[in-house]
Amino acid sequence: MFKGQSILITGGTGSFGRKFAEVILEKYQPKKLIIFSRDELKQHEMRISGFDNPSLRYFIGDVRDVDRLRRAMSGVDIVVHAAALKQVPACEYNPIEAVKTNIDGAVNVIDVAIDNEVEKVIAVSTDKAVYPVNLYGATKMVAEKLFVQANSYSGGKKPIFSCSRYGNVVGSSGSVVPLFLEQKKKGEITITDEKMTRFWITLEEGVNFVIDCIGMMRGGEIFIPKISSMKIIDLAEVIASGAKRKIIGVRPGEKLHEVLLTEEEALHAKEFDKFFIIEPEHPFWHKDNFQDGKPLPLGFKYASNTNTEWLTKEKMAELLKNIEIEG
C-alpha cells in the first residue's frame, strides 16, 4: 500500500506523527515521508533522535498557511491529517486560535489535497468530537463533517477523504497519566469523580489502526476501533496505590463518560470484529461498500461506561511499563 508512495503527515512531530513515521519506515518502503509541522526545534530533535531516513523530508509550515501546504503537498499520494490544537483549557481560553487551526486548517488540507489530486486523505479524530461539551471537541466535530462532505467536493475523483476516531492515548501529553505520576510524588491524587470512565488505546494501536483505515477507506466513512474502558479511580490505584485521594468534581468542559458512537450514528453504522464504520448519509456513498459488516441494533451506543471490554489493573500496569510517558 505504501511502497513507492509519497506520504505527508500534518502535525508530524507530535506523538502520533513520530510513531506513525517509525512504523511506516520500519514496515513499509515509501518513496517519501514528509513531516509537516510548525516547530523547527521539534523537527531538529526528531531528526537527531534517529529519524534521518533518506526518504524523510522535513517541511516547516502551518496548516493555516494554504500556500505552504500547497508546496508541501505537491506530488503527494497520501495525506494523514493529525495537526490540531488539542489542549482543552488552551482551546477554551483561545477559541479563535483553535478554530483557525482545527477548522480552517482542515479546510486548507481539503482544498489543497483536491487541487493536487492526492489519492487518499484521512483525518485523525477523537471521542471528544462526539456530543462535544468543550470547544476542542466542537472543532473536531466540525472537522469530521468537513472531511466526510469533502468527498462531494472531489466529485467522485481524487482524492477520497475519511476519518478515524478513537479515545484517550495511554501516556500522551495532556492526559491524566502524566498528571497522576506527577501528583504521586506529592502523595495526593485528584479524582474528578469516582464514577468517571474513559476509553484507552496505546499510541502504537492508534497508529496501526489509522494505517489499516487507509487500506480500507472508500471515502466518507468514519472508522472507530473497538477498544477497552477503565474507571479513572482504578487507573489512580494502578499509578499511585498508596496516595491520598481528593475528589474535586467534574471540571468545566469535561464529561463523566465518553462516547465513540452515538445512537443516531449507529442507525447508519456497521460492526466488524475489531471496529465499527459509520457510513455517510450522502449520495456519493455506494451502499454496496462494506457489505460484510453487521447492522447495529436499535438504540446501540458505544460508550465508555457501557463498554463490554474493560482494562484490568494488571493490564494497565503492564501497558504503563512498556510505553514512554510524555511530559
ABEGO torsion letter per residue (X at the ends): XABGBBBBBBGAABAAAAAAAAAAAAABBBABBBBBBABAAAAAAAAAAGBABAABBBBBBBAABAAAAAAAABGBABBBBABBBABAAAAAABAAAAAAAAAAAAAAAAAAAAAAGBABBBBBBBAAABGBABAAAAAAAAAAAAAAAAAAAAGGBOBBBBBBBBBBBBGBBGBAAAAAAAAAAAGBBBBABAABBBBBBBAAAAAAAAAAAAAABAEGBBBBBBBBBBBAAAAAAAABAABBBBBAEBBBGBBABBBABBAAAAAABBBBAABBBBBBBBAABBAABGAABBBBBBGBBBBAAABABBBBAAAAAAAAAABBBBX
